[in-house]
Amino acid sequence: MIKGYKADQLQERCDEYNRNGVEMYGEDAEQMSLRDYTEREAENDPNFFSWLFDTDEEVTDEQMEEYQEWLEEL
């Protein structure tokens, strides 16, 4: 089960990413949505799903389905 505070933490990270973009590139810096940020993290961070599901086990098909449904709600 994905805990509610995980979305909050991802939102904080996404906001920081967007702030850093503005600081580096100015007001015209492209802003990333929470969903896009989350998808990017899932693709690039090999530990993302372990963190998201609080497990050291391999992610199950059921967890991936839960992730996809959760992602749709972001």
N, C-alpha and C positions, 0 to 999 in steps of 0.2 A: 504494500500500500504506500502511496506517495503521501508524505506528510505535508500539511498545509504550509508549514514554515519554509519548505523547500522553494515554493514559488516566490515567497517573500525574499529569500536569499538571492534567488536568480534575478528578481526585479532590482534589488540593490546593486548587484554586479552589472546588470544591463545599464542601469542609470549611470554608474561610474564609467562604464565603457563609453557611453554617449557623451558624458561630461569631458572625458579625456579627449575625445574626438574634436569637440568644440574648442578646447584649450589648444590643441595642436594645429587644427585646420581652420578655425574660425567658425562663425555662425553658419556658414554654408556646408559644414560637415554633415554628411548623411547620418541620420539617426536610425538605429536598429530597433526593431520591435522586440518585445519580450519573446515572442514565439521564434523569430529569426535567431535571436541570441541563443535561445535554448537549443535549437536545432544545430547551430554552429558548435556549441559546447559538446553536444552529444556526438558529433562527428569527429571533433578534434581531441577530446579528452578521454583517454582510455579508461579512466576511473569514474567517468560521469555517472554511469548507471549504478555502480557500487555506491557512490555518494547519494544518488537520488533515492535508492531503495534501502539504504543503510544495511548493505550486505556485502560479504566478501565472496559470496557464491556467484556462479555464472547466472546471468539474467535469463529468466525463463520466458517461454512464449507468452504466458499469461501476463508477465510483467511488461513485456514489450507492447502487448495489446493495451494494457492499462496506460502505459506511457503515451501511446498514440491517441487514445481518447482524451487524456489529460492535456496533451499538446493542443488538441482541437479547441479546448476550452480557454486556452491562454489568449 
